[in-house]
């Protein structure tokens, strides 16, 4: 294991990650609860939930273009300022026209989705400029841990705050978290961007959005390993929808767990992700990162397979609660060992001037398949008992993982990125 050492740069990154995730998590919780209470409509809630993915799909070419052609510090600062301004304008509009709360909230969701897309993609693409290659795994792991901790705390604290203040005051509170993240961004130290000598056609400042987006598609098509990684990331979200949809249905509808018991089992997932991130930050992987990820993906397949076991066992509510606490903690830990090695590997492998469009594509493809999986598994769980659905889903994922590993091994695609000779660009961020 590596000796744990948090540099000032790492601390700044973790502050940005935690405050941003925690603040937005509390606000998202408050918005969802407010819409549900005011409208009493599942459709009203549904519109707010699908707004984000639709906006992300539309933005994909533009996010990649901006991230790959502009200075990263400037993008992140503008995104934070845009978020803060959007929140302040919403607070004012809500105070003046409270009856128009629904269009005001949908507009706020759109603004926050736009700024978050630019910020999150830029932050991911900037890690190679912020940290040395051998630090990326630790930074990615700790980022996941702190994001999980924030995700765990946000609804708990958000529920308490929601009972005390109005939704416009909630937005003002969120501005405070965004300003803390902004200070952290300003204090980050960026290394100069580099140009690979193998690049025969450097990026032109006059390059159009469509050409930029098309070049990202061509890069994925030419890089077989990268295409497989992006596809597998989307597949994970598709199959993981079985857990997102099926587990709550199983726990609440079939096993009749109380709200408190269900809340505890759900929180165990974030705890597992936090512990997994901390553990991975201290480890040095002995296998290829892609192999590590896919071996853990096989573990996820096994977890999915055994998720429906309590349905046929007739256990007590207490035993079912303990079972799912352990299962969800293991689930969260395994997900960290799936996502972090692949993300780190991609950051090392993708040229810096391509990372914006590739990570934007990756995020959008993954996000789009989750609603599709939700629809498929939602229909299945409405008509079929959970136990066979989980078994079949897990077995398919396990077989698919083994097949992909065999293809990668046979075609000798698993090569660690070599140190490439590069020259600094005359650019500071």
C-alpha positions in Angstrom: 0.0 0.0 0.0 1.1 3.6 -0.6 1.7 5.8 2.3 -1.3 8.2 2.6 -0.3 11.8 1.9 -2.8 14.6 1.1 -1.2 17.5 -0.7 -2.6 21.0 -0.7 -3.7 20.4 -4.3 -5.6 17.2 -3.3 -7.3 19.0 -0.4 -8.5 21.8 -2.7 -9.9 19.2 -5.1 -11.7 17.3 -2.3 -13.2 20.6 -0.9 -14.5 21.4 -4.4 -15.9 17.8 -4.9 -17.6 17.6 -1.4 -19.1 21.1 -1.3 -20.4 20.9 -4.9 -21.9 17.4 -4.5 -23.3 18.1 -1.0 -24.9 21.5 -1.9 -26.4 20.2 -5.2 -27.6 17.0 -3.4 -29.4 19.0 -0.8 -31.0 21.3 -3.4 -32.0 18.4 -5.6 -33.6 16.7 -2.6 -35.5 19.9 -1.7 -36.7 20.5 -5.3 -38.0 17.0 -5.7 -39.8 17.1 -2.4 -41.2 20.5 -3.1 -42.6 19.6 -6.5 -44.1 16.4 -5.1 -45.8 18.2 -2.2 -47.1 21.1 -4.3 -48.3 19.1 -7.4 -49.0 15.7 -5.8 -48.3 14.4 -9.3 -46.0 11.6 -10.5 -46.0 13.2 -13.9 -44.8 16.5 -12.5 -42.0 14.7 -10.7 -41.2 12.8 -13.9 -40.8 15.9 -16.0 -38.3 17.3 -13.5 -36.4 14.0 -13.6 -36.1 13.7 -17.4 -35.2 17.3 -17.9 -31.5 16.7 -16.9 -30.8 13.8 -19.4 -32.5 15.7 -22.2 -30.4 18.8 -21.6 -27.2 16.6 -21.4 -28.0 15.0 -24.7 -28.4 18.4 -26.4 -25.3 19.8 -24.8 -22.9 16.9 -25.6 -21.2 18.3 -28.7 -20.9 21.8 -27.2 -19.5 20.7 -23.9 -16.7 18.6 -25.6 -15.9 21.5 -27.9 -15.6 24.1 -25.2 -13.6 21.9 -22.8 -11.1 20.9 -25.5 -10.6 24.4 -26.9 -10.8 26.8 -23.9 -8.8 27.2 -20.8 -10.1 24.9 -18.1 -9.8 27.2 -15.1 -11.9 29.8 -17.0 -14.6 27.3 -17.9 -14.9 26.1 -14.3 -15.0 29.7 -12.9 -17.7 30.7 -15.4 -19.7 27.6 -14.6 -19.6 28.4 -10.9 -20.6 32.0 -11.5 -23.4 30.9 -13.8 -24.7 28.5 -11.1 -24.6 31.1 -8.4 -26.4 33.7 -10.7 -29.0 31.1 -11.6 -29.7 30.4 -8.0 -30.0 34.0 -7.0 -32.3 34.8 -9.9 -34.5 31.9 -9.0 -34.7 33.1 -5.4 -35.8 36.6 -6.5 -38.3 35.2 -9.1 -39.8 32.8 -6.6 -40.2 35.6 -4.0 -41.9 37.9 -6.6 -44.0 35.2 -8.4 -44.5 32.2 -6.1 -47.5 31.0 -8.1 -45.2 30.3 -11.1 -43.0 28.0 -9.0 -43.1 25.0 -11.4 -41.7 26.8 -14.5 -39.2 28.6 -12.3 -38.0 25.3 -10.9 -37.8 23.6 -14.3 -35.8 26.6 -15.6 -33.5 26.4 -12.6 -33.0 22.6 -13.2 -32.0 23.4 -16.8 -29.5 26.1 -15.8 -27.9 23.9 -13.1 -27.7 21.0 -15.6 -26.0 23.2 -18.1 -23.4 24.6 -15.7 -22.9 21.2 -14.0 -22.2 19.5 -17.4 -19.5 22.0 -18.2 -18.0 21.9 -14.7 -18.0 18.1 -14.2 -16.6 17.4 -17.6 -13.9 20.1 -17.3 -12.9 18.9 -13.9 -12.5 15.3 -15.1 -10.5 16.4 -18.1 -8.3 18.7 -15.9 -7.0 16.0 -13.6 -4.1 15.2 -15.9 -3.1 18.9 -15.6 -3.6 19.1 -11.9 -1.9 15.8 -10.7 1.0 13.6 -11.8 0.1 10.3 -13.5 0.9 8.2 -10.4 -1.4 10.4 -8.2 -4.5 9.9 -10.4 -5.8 6.7 -8.9 -5.6 8.1 -5.3 -7.2 11.4 -6.3 -10.0 9.6 -8.3 -10.6 7.2 -5.3 -10.8 10.0 -2.8 -13.0 12.1 -5.1 -15.4 9.1 -5.2 -15.3 8.7 -1.4 -16.0 12.3 -0.7 -18.8 12.4 -3.3 -20.3 9.3 -1.7 -20.1 10.9 1.8 -21.8 14.1 0.4 -24.5 12.0 -1.3 -25.1 10.2 2.0 -25.3 13.3 4.1 -27.2 15.6 1.6 -30.7 14.0 2.0 -30.4 13.7 5.8 -29.4 17.3 6.4 -31.5 18.5 3.5 -34.6 17.0 5.1 -33.9 18.8 8.3 -33.2 22.2 6.6 -36.3 21.7 4.3 -38.6 21.8 7.4 -37.0 25.1 8.5 -36.7 27.3 5.4 -38.5 28.0 2.1 -37.3 26.8 -1.2 -35.9 30.2 -2.2 -33.9 30.3 1.0 -32.6 26.9 0.1 -31.3 28.3 -3.1 -29.5 31.0 -1.2 -27.8 28.4 1.0 -26.7 26.5 -2.1 -25.0 29.7 -3.3 -22.8 29.6 -0.3 -21.6 26.1 -1.2 -21.0 27.1 -4.8 -18.9 30.1 -3.7 -16.7 27.8 -1.5 -16.2 25.5 -4.5 -15.3 28.6 -6.6 -12.6 29.6 -4.2 -11.2 26.1 -4.4 -11.1 26.3 -8.2 -9.4 29.7 -8.2 -6.7 28.3 -5.9 -6.0 25.2 -8.0 -2.5 25.0 -9.6 -2.7 23.9 -13.3 0.3 22.5 -15.2 0.7 23.7 -18.8 -1.4 21.7 -21.3 0.7 19.5 -23.6 0.6 18.6 -27.2 1.5 15.0 -28.3 4.2 15.0 -30.9 2.2 12.2 -32.7 -0.5 14.7 -33.4 -0.1 15.7 -37.0 -3.0 18.1 -37.0 -3.2 20.3 -33.9 -6.6 21.7 -32.9 -7.5 24.8 -34.8 -9.1 27.7 -33.0 -11.5 28.0 -36.0 -12.6 24.4 -35.7 -16.4 24.1 -35.7 -18.4 22.4 -33.0 -19.5 19.7 -35.4 -16.0 19.0 -36.6 -14.8 18.8 -33.0 -17.7 16.4 -32.1 -17.1 14.3 -35.2 -13.4 13.9 -34.4 -14.3 12.6 -31.0 -16.6 10.0 -32.6 -13.8 9.0 -35.1 -11.3 8.7 -32.2 -13.7 6.3 -30.4 -14.1 4.3 -33.6 -10.4 4.1 -34.2 -9.6 3.2 -30.5 -11.2 -0.2 -30.1 -10.3 -0.5 -26.4 -11.7 3.0 -25.7 -14.9 2.2 -27.5 -15.3 -1.0 -25.4 -14.7 0.9 -22.2 -17.3 3.6 -23.0 -19.7 0.8 -24.1 -19.1 -1.2 -20.9 -19.7 1.9 -18.8 -23.1 2.4 -20.4 -23.8 -1.3 -20.0 -23.1 -1.2 -16.3 -25.7 1.6 -15.9 -28.1 -0.4 -18.0 -27.8 -3.5 -15.9 -27.5 -1.5 -12.7 -31.0 -0.2 -13.4 -32.2 -3.7 -12.2 -30.9 -2.8 -8.8 -32.1 0.9 -8.9 -35.7 -0.2 -9.8 -35.9 -3.7 -8.4 -34.3 -3.4 -5.0 -36.7 -0.6 -3.7 -39.6 -2.5 -5.2 -38.5 -5.7 -3.5 -37.8 -4.1 -0.1 -40.9 -1.9 0.2 -43.5 -3.8 -1.8 -42.6 -7.5 -1.4 -40.6 -7.7 1.9 -42.6 -4.8 3.5 -39.6 -3.1 5.2 -40.5 0.1 7.1 -39.3 3.5 5.8 -36.6 3.6 8.4 -35.3 0.1 7.6 -35.3 1.0 3.9 -33.5 4.2 4.6 -30.8 2.4 6.5 -30.2 -0.1 3.7 -30.1 2.7 1.1 -27.5 4.6 3.2 -25.3 1.5 3.4 -24.6 1.9 -0.4 -23.0 5.3 0.1 -21.1 4.0 3.1 -19.7 1.2 1.0 -18.6 3.7 -1.7 -16.9 5.9 0.9 -15.0 2.9 2.3 -14.1 1.6 -1.1 -12.7 5.0 -2.2 -10.6 5.3 0.9 -9.3 1.7 0.6 -8.4 2.1 -3.1 -6.6 5.4 -2.5 -4.1 3.5 -0.4 -3.6 0.6 -2.8 -1.3 0.1 -5.8 -3.0 -2.1 -8.4 -1.0 -5.2 -9.4 -3.2 -6.0 -12.4 -4.0 -3.9 -15.5 -6.7 -1.4 -14.4 -9.2 -2.6 -17.0 -8.7 -6.2 -15.8 -9.3 -5.0 -12.2 -12.5 -3.2 -13.2 -13.9 -6.2 -15.1 -13.1 -8.6 -12.3 -15.0 -6.4 -10.0 -17.8 -6.1 -12.6 -18.0 -9.9 -12.3 -18.5 -9.4 -8.6 -21.3 -7.0 -9.3 -22.9 -9.6 -11.5 -22.8 -12.0 -8.6 -24.3 -9.4 -6.2 -27.2 -8.8 -8.7 -27.8 -12.5 -8.9 -28.2 -13.0 -5.1 -30.2 -9.8 -4.5 -33.5 -11.6 -4.9 -32.7 -14.4 -2.4 -34.7 -13.0 0.6 -37.9 -13.1 -1.5 -37.9 -16.9 -1.4 -36.3 -17.4 2.1 -39.1 -16.1 4.3 -36.7 -14.2 6.6 -37.8 -11.7 9.3 -37.7 -8.0 8.5 -34.7 -7.6 10.8 -32.7 -10.3 9.0 -33.7 -8.9 5.6 -32.6 -5.4 6.7 -29.2 -6.8 7.8 -28.8 -8.8 4.6 -29.4 -5.7 2.4 -27.1 -3.5 4.6 -24.3 -5.9 4.0 -25.2 -6.4 0.3 -25.4 -2.6 -0.4 -22.2 -1.9 1.4 -20.4 -4.5 -0.7 -22.2 -3.1 -3.8 -20.9 0.4 -3.2 -17.4 -0.8 -2.5 -17.3 -2.9 -5.7 -18.6 0.0 -7.8 -15.6 2.1 -6.7 -13.3 -0.7 -7.9 -15.1 -0.8 -11.2 -15.3 2.8 -12.0 -12.1 4.3 -10.6 -9.4 2.2 -12.3 -11.2 2.6 -15.7 -11.6 6.4 -15.2 -7.9 6.7 -14.2 -6.8 4.6 -17.2 -8.9 6.7 -19.6 -7.4 9.9 -18.2 -3.9 8.6 -18.8 -4.7 7.2 -22.3 -6.8 9.9 -24.0 -4.9 12.8 -25.4 -5.5 16.0 -23.3 -7.0 17.9 -26.3 -9.6 15.1 -26.7 -10.6 14.5 -23.1 -13.5 17.0 -23.1 -15.4 15.5 -26.0 -14.7 11.8 -25.0 -15.8 12.2 -21.4 -18.8 14.2 -22.5 -19.8 11.4 -24.8 -19.1 8.8 -22.2 -21.3 10.6 -19.6 -24.1 11.2 -22.0 -24.2 7.6 -23.3 -24.2 6.3 -19.8 -27.0 8.7 -18.7 -29.2 7.9 -21.7 -29.1 4.1 -21.1 -30.3 4.5 -17.4 -33.8 5.7 -18.3 -34.0 2.9 -20.9 -33.0 0.3 -18.3 -35.4 1.9 -15.8 -38.3 1.4 -18.3 -37.3 -2.2 -19.2 -36.9 -3.4 -15.6 -39.8 -1.3 -14.3 -42.1 -3.2 -16.7 -40.5 -6.5 -15.8 -40.8 -6.1 -12.0 -44.5 -5.1 -12.5 -45.3 -8.5 -14.0 -42.6 -11.0 -12.8 -41.4 -11.8 -9.3 -38.0 -10.3 -8.5 -35.9 -13.5 -7.8 -35.6 -14.8 -11.5 -35.2 -11.2 -12.9 -32.1 -10.7 -10.7 -30.7 -14.1 -11.5 -31.1 -13.7 -15.2 -29.7 -10.2 -15.2 -26.7 -11.2 -13.1 -25.9 -14.2 -15.3 -26.1 -12.1 -18.5 -23.8 -9.5 -17.1 -21.4 -12.1 -15.9 -21.3 -13.8 -19.3 -20.9 -10.5 -21.1 -18.0 -9.5 -18.8 -16.2 -12.8 -19.4 -16.7 -12.5 -23.1 -15.3 -8.9 -23.3 -12.3 -9.9 -21.2 -11.7 -12.8 -23.6 -11.9 -10.5 -26.6 -9.6 -8.0 -25.0 -7.0 -10.7 -24.2 -7.2 -12.4 -27.6 -6.8 -9.1 -29.5 -4.0 -8.0 -27.1 -5.7 -4.7 -26.4 -4.7 -4.5 -22.7 -1.5 -2.4 -22.9 -0.7 0.2 -20.3 -0.3 3.7 -21.7 3.3 4.5 -22.5 5.0 7.7 -21.5 4.6 9.9 -24.5 7.1 12.6 -25.5 5.3 15.9 -25.3 6.0 19.6 -25.4 4.3 22.2 -23.4 1.8 24.6 -25.1 2.0 28.3 -24.4 -1.2 28.1 -22.4 -1.9 28.6 -18.7 -5.2 27.8 -17.2 
